[in-house]
Amino acid sequence: MELIEDIDRIGGPFPKAVVTIGNFDGVHKGHQSLFHQVIERAEEINGTSVVITFEPHPLRALGYGGPSLITRKDQKIELISAVGIDKLICIPFTKEFASITAADFIEKFLIEKIGMHTIIVGPDYTFGKNRKGDIFFLKKQADIKDFELIVPDWIRDSEKGKERISSTRIRELVMEGKVHETPKFLGRYYQIRGKVVKGRERGGSQLGFPTANIKLHDELCPKMGVYAVMVECVAGKFKGVANIGYSPTFDDHIFTIEVHILDFSEDIYNTRIRVNMIRRLRDEKKFSGIDELSNQIKTDIEKARTILLRF
């Protein structure tokens, strides 16, 4: 996959470009379905599969805040690349870019610069200044400018068959601590990423369970509590238990994400790790002291080992 972050450096139209456009936060199953349809159509016409996305999130660029991100830029690029797309265009979203009319975006960017033959977008897709470009607008433009428009139906939860897969629903699940439900929407477990930094340095010395303290890179933080997790680091993949919150037993009111990696003793300070959130075990709780907390951690580890047997 070729990543293009400067649209002015696009040398010329791509051969028969089959395009989809969106923010694609989460790169969930709905997004993945769009990407596969783009690839299939491009193969049918011997064309080029193209995904267009934006950085930062348009709402943030316009000063409206926007949602906490499920996938930051680096992970989004990785996930889209893994699908097999030919070109990923990451457009810097600015107020100036937001002022481009829908008609100009189609004519000057999608057709003239990209070489769009086909566009595949969801039923609620909107674009252009004041979001005037919608599906009805695209249908009219497709007739006038002779490009193909494909609007697939929503992808829905395969278990219930009714619930639409959406980034909003995934955020709700993560914030509710229901991380075990995310794979049916994401196709994978929700993952947080961060750098291992110095923490309170009491996990190993006081409790007997050394922890990797994470400076969170992701914005969407799961509900506070204790989780069974799978950890990916420079040393490989390992099982673990993560605590997200304020460690109320110590009463120091400092928010942390601490991961005890099972059967692991290597030094990974200042390296980046990825933590796949498998299942929430319990709420945070204030214990009477270190001994009671230590015993609870032993129980948490045994529960996590049982849950993680299949990993």
N, C-alpha and C positions, 0 to 999 in steps of 0.2 A: 504493500500500500504506500502511495505517495501522500505525505502530509504537506498541505499548502497553507501557509499562514499569512502570506502577503498576496492578495488577489491581483495586485499590479504586476506580479511576476508570472502570471499565467500567460504563456507564450502565444497561445491561440486556442481556438475551440477544440474540445476533445471529440474524437470520432463518435457520433451518435450517442451523446451523453444521456444516460438514464439517471435521473436525479431524484433524491429525496431531501427535504429540508426540515430542520427543527432543532430544538435545543437538546433533545435526547438525553435529558438527565436521568441517570440510572441505567441507560442502555438495557431496558427491560425487554420482556418477551414481545411486547407490542412493537417496540423499536426494531428488535431483531427480525421480526417478521417482515417489516418494511424493507430492511436491508437485503434480506434473502430474495424478496420480490424484485428489488432493483437489480441484483446480480443475475437472477434468472432471465429477466427481460433483456438485460444487456447481452447475455450469452445468445439469446434468440436472434438478436439483430446484429450480432458481432459489433457491439458498441462498448461504451465505457461506463462502469458503475461509479456513481459520484454521490457522496454524502456531504451536505453543507450544514454546518452548525455554527454556533456563535460563542464568543468569549469576550467579556464576561456575559453572564445571564442578562438578556435584554432589560428586564425590570431593574436590575442593579445599575446598568449603564444609564438608565433614564431617571435614577434617583428614587425608585420606589421600593428599594430593599430586596424584594424577591425571596423565594423559599430557601431553606437550608438545602444544600446540594447533596444528592445521593452519591454522585460520582464527580469528583473534581476533574480538571482537564486531563491530567496524565492518565488517570484510570479510564476515562471516556475514550481517549485515543487508543489505548491498549485494547479495549473491548471491541471497538469498531474495527480495528486492524485485524483482530482474530476472526472476524466474520468472513473476510476475504474481499472487501471493497477495494476498487482500483485507486480511487482518489478521495481523500478526505480534505475538504476545504473548511478551515476554521477562520471565520470572518471576525476581525476585531469589531465588536459592536459599540458604536459611538452614537451620540446624538445626531451627528451629521449623517451617519448611515441610516438612522431611524427616519430621517426626513425624506428619504427616497420614496417616490410614489410606487405603488404596486405595478403600474404599467411600465415605468422606467426600469424597475428591477427585472421584470420579465424580458423586456426588449434588450436593454443594454448589458445586463449581467448574465441572465440565464441563457439567452439565445446567442447574442453576439460574442460574449466572452467564454461561456462554458460550452456552447454548441448543443443546447438541450434538444433532444429528440422526444423524450418522455419524462414526465414528472409523476411521481407516485407519493401521495400524501394522505394523511388521515382525514376523516370527515370534518373535523373542527379546525383544520389548519387555516391560519390567517397570516398575512404578511403585508409589508409596505407601510407607508405613512398612515398613521391612525388605524392601522390594521384593516384598511379598506379592501385588501385583497383576500377574498375568501373562495370557497369552492365554486360558487356561482360565477364569480369574476373569472376564475381560472377556466371554467367551461367556455365562457364567451371568448376569452383570449385564445384558447386552444383552437376554436373554430376559425378565428381571424388569422392567427399566426401559424397555424398548421403544425401544432405539436400534439403529442398524445398525452392525455390525462387519465390516470388510473387512481381511483379512490377506494381502497379496500375497506371492508367493515372492521369494526373494533375487534381486537383479539381479547378473548375473555378467559377467565380462570377455568382451567380444564376440569377442576374438581366440582365446582358449583355450576359452571356453564353459563352463569348470568353476570357475574361481577366483572366489569371492565378492568383490564390491566392498566394502571395509571401510576405515574410518579407520585401523585398525591396520596394514593392508597398505600404505597410502599413507605412513604414518610410516616404515615399514621402508624403502621405496624412497628416500625423501628422505634418511634417515640413511645409507643405503648409497651415496648419490651418483647413484642411477639416476633422475635427474629426468626424463630423456627418456621414461620409462615412465609418468609420472604422468597424462598426458592421457587414457589409456584408462580410468582410474579417476575422474579429476576432471572430465573434459570440458574441461580447460584445463591450462596448465602451472602447476606449483607457484610461488607468488609470495611473496617476502619484502617487507616494507615497513619503512621507517625514515626517520629524519631525517638529512640530510646535515650532518655536523659537521666541525670542524677535525681533521685527522689528523696524521700525522708530517711532512706538507708536504715530502715528498721525491719524490713520484711525478712531478711536472712538472719540478722543479728538478734532480734528480739522474738520473732515469731517462728523462725526456723524454716521459712518459706521465702526464698529470695524472689524478687519481682523485677520485671522490666517496666519501668515507668515511661509512659508514652506521652510525648507532646503531640497532641492530635493535629493531623493535617486536614482531615475531613471535617465538614461542618455539621453534618447530621449525626448527632451523638445519641446512641441508644439510651433508653430509660435507665436511671441509676439502679444498680443492683449487681448481682454476681452472675456470671455467665460461663457456660462451657464453650470453649473456643478452639479453633485450629489456628496455629501461628505459622506464618511463613517469614523466615529470616535468612540471613546470609549462610547460616549453618544447615538450612533445610526446612522441613515441615515437621511441626511438633504439636502435641495436644497440650491444652492449658486451661487455666481458670482465670477469668478477668474480673476485677472489681472496678466498677465505675461509680464514682461518687465522692463523699467527703470523709470516709472512714470515721464514723461517729464515735467509735470506742476511744479514739485518741483526742477527739474534741478540739482539733486545731482548725477546722473550717476551711480546709484547703481542698479544692476539687482535683482529683487525680484519676487517671486510668492506669491501673497496675495489673500486670499479667504475670502470673506464676506459670512458667513453662515446665511441664512435667518431664522428669528424668533428663534434666538439662543443666549444665554447669558452665557453659562457655560465656565469655565476656562479649556482650554485643552492644556496649555503650556506644553512643554516637552513630549507630547504624539505623537504618530504616526497616521497620517491620510492618507486616500486614496481619491483621487479626480478623479471621472469619468468625462471625457471631453465630454460633450454632443453636444454643438454647439458654434461656434465662432460668437460673436455678432458684433465686430468691431475692427478696428485698435486702437492702442494707439494714443492718441492725446494730444497736449499741449494746455491747457486751459488758459484763461486770469487770473484765480485765483481760490481760493477755492470754492467760490459760484458757479461759472460755472461748475467746476468739480463735486461738490456735486449734482447739478441738473442733470448732465449727469449720475451719478451713480444711481440716482432715476429712470431715464429712463431705464438704463441697468437692474435694478432689476425687473421692470415691464415686460420687454421683456423676461427676464429669467423665471419669474413666468409663463408666457403664454406658453413658450416652454416646461417647466417642469411639466405642468398640468398632463401629463399621467404617471408621475413617482411617 
